[in-house]
């Protein structure tokens, strides 16, 4: 497993620091990435960043029926959920391999989500 049977602690420390830097870089990139979700066939579009923070809502005029605000509310909630799900999927794609490299989910690992 390790040359000579024992790990080089300096090398392990450097690898851990590099993985931590890569993880932080990926998290910063996610925070800057816009992710969209839609509902009602595109009547409502929600935009979140890659960590799921709501950035904006676009509502097409035909979705805004003053006699039926409940449907509009449902469409907004559905679009925000869709965007948040898309953001989680993106985060999983970007952070999953990094978290796995840090021992996520393995006994003795750092326990980061993968």
Steps between C-alpha positions, in 0.01 A plus 500: 500500500770749603866474395688352790174413675442837673336814364705813444322738738624810315366363173165412661476849648572660164237282331242590766578871463468476121165321529380765744603777258326319213185464711501869595555598137208282388276650771592854387428405140160361601412821685562692177311260271140574404259204489145527370183307570163534332137410548179529304675428173727800546241741642715546811879482511699511823872571505718383788873489541680167515457482877123546475460866597209661313624769261187587304153408374367560149124479448348516153195727485266215404579333835369798697122455520369738770208262556732204568800604707514155662608337173767766453627434852515128427692566177753718683554237768539228237752707300706576812500131596606403148784752507612385846497136385706597196745685726533194728567281198767742375659515845503122520672479162762760593559418866429127505836384365684744728308394811558134412872574480482641853345179631132594488278218619789269590593397853778723623437754222414864544130421461438764234187450290571334166 
